[in-house]
Amino acid sequence: MDSQQNLDYFKECYYHEFDHKDKINNRVAIPAGIVPILAASDIYLINNLKDIGEYWKLWAVLFVIVYSVTLFGTLFYIFRTLYNHKYGYTATPQRIYDYKKSLENSGIYSEEVIKAEMLDYLSSEFAKYATLNRKSNLSKIFYLRVVYYWIIAALIAGLLCIPAYTFGKNKDSEVSKVQIVNSIKKGGASNE
């Protein structure tokens, strides 16, 4: 490969990594949309712990705690996917121009040497930052994969709460709710 082909290759790699970064960030929207639904169900489960009978209460509390922890893990890794990744950018056009002018003004180099130096300088810039950006993108993909594992764990923990809330419902709380509804329908609650 000649110098121009090297430059074209490194430039393509550089721009590919920025495109890949945007695609990864867009893929975070799916778990970010699922988390509020899971959080709402977690809040519902926490608010209804009081309606669980004694035998099932321990299981319900245990699974709700696991569910809450998995939701926090999911949130942590969503933020980890989006933030704290270092991306590099090539030199500014002004800096590149100044470098070329410094080569021309030195008077030592011929036109051909200046052209070769500029191609080498630009190639090294694109190669260096394409490599850095690829490492950051691979890190983001890893964290995004971990987000999906945490979501699956949260779904499993949420499903484990179902038996405790289904079979452990306290019958006394249902009777008192029915009494409150009936008293409201009759014209007001009694002061007992």
N, C-alpha and C positions, 0 to 999 in steps of 0.2 A: 504494500500500500504506500502510495506517495503521501506527502504532507497534506495535500488538499483532501484526500480521501480520509486520512486520520481525523482531520478537523471536522469533516462532515459526519463521521461516525460518532465522535465524542459529543458533537452538538446534538445529534439525534438522541443519544443516550441521556443527555442533560435534560432536554425537553420532555422526553418520555417519563422521566422520574417526577417531574412537576405535574404532568398529566395524571400519573399514577397516584400522586399525593391527593389530588382533588377527588379521584374516584374512591380512594379509601375513606376520605372524610365524608363522602356522600353515603357510603355503606354504613356509617355509624348511625344514620337516621333511623334505620329499622329498629335496632335495639333501644335507641333513645325514645322511640314511639311506644315500645312495649313496656318500658319501665314504669311510666305513669299508671298504666292499667294494673300492673302487678303491685305497685305501691298503694293504689286505691283498695285493692282486695286485701292487702296486708292491714291497712287501717281499719277496714271493715271487720276483719278477724280480731284485731286487738280490741275494738270497741265492743264486740260481742262475747268476749271471754267471760263476762259476768253471767252469761246465760248457760254456761256449761256446768254440768253436775260434777260432784266431787271426784268420782272415779275417773272421768275423762279429762278433768281440768289439767292434771299434770301433763298428759299427752298433748293437749291443745296448747298449753303454754310452751312446752318444749318445741313443738313443730312451728309455732308462730315465731319463736326466737330464731330458730334455724332459717325460717323464711325471711325474717327481717335482716339477718346477717348476710344471706345470699343477695338480697337486694342492695345492701350497702356495698358488697363486693362488686356487683354489676356496675353500680354508679362509679366506684373507684376506678375500675378498668375502662369505663367509657371516657372518663376524664384523662386517664393515662394514655388512651389511644389518641386523643385530640391534642394533648399538650405535652410540653417538655421534649420535643423532638427538634433537633438542630438541623436546619437546612442552609445550604450554602448557595451563594449567588456569584456569578462571574463578575469580573471587574467592570466598573462603570464605563460607558463609552468615552467619557472624558479621560479616565485613567489610561485606557487603551490608546487613545489619541496622543496623550502625553508621552507614553512609552515609545510610540512610533516616532514622534518628533525628537525625542532624546536620541534615538538611534540615528536619525537623519542629521541632526545637528552635531553629532560627534565627529562627522566627517571621515570616520575610519571605514565605515561599511559601504559596500556597493549596494545598488538597488536590489540586486538578486539576494544578497545576504540579508538585507532588511526584510524583504518579503518572506524569506525562509524563517527568520527570527520571529516575525509576527505570526506566521502560521504555527510555529512551535509554541509561542506564548499563548495564543488562543486555544490551541489543542490542550495544553497543560491546564488551563483554567477550566475548560469544559470537562476534562477527564477528572480533575480533582473534585469538583463539586457534583458531578454525576455520581461518583463513588460515595461521597458523603450522603447525598440525598437517597441513594439506594439503601444504604444502611438504615437511615431513618425510616424509610418506607417499610423495610422488612421488620423493623421493630414495631411499627404501627400495626402491621398485619398480624404479628404475634399477639399483641394486646387485644386486637379486635377478635381474634379467635378465642382468647380467654374470656372476653365479654360473652360470647355465645355459650361457652361452658357454664358461666355463672348464671345465665338466663335459664339454661336447662336445669341447673341445680335449684334455682328459685321455683321453677314450675313443679319440679318433683316435691319440694318442700311444701308448696302450696297445696298440691294434691294430697299429700299426707295429712293435711289439716282436715280434709273433708270427713273422714270417719269420726273424728272427735267431735266435730260440729254437727254431724248428722245423728249419731247415736248418743251423744252425750248431752243433748239439749235438756236442760232442767225443766221438768214439767211444771214446777211451781211458777217459774217466770212466765210460761205461756198462759197459765190460768190467771195470773195477775194482769197480764196485758189484755186478756179478754175482758176481765172485770173493768179495767179502765176504759176500754172502748165502749162497753155496754153502758157504763155510767155517763159517759160523754153523750151517747145517743139519747139517754133518758132525760138529759137536760142539765147536766153538771155533775161534778164529782162531789161525793159526800165527804164531810170532814170526820173521818173515823180515826 
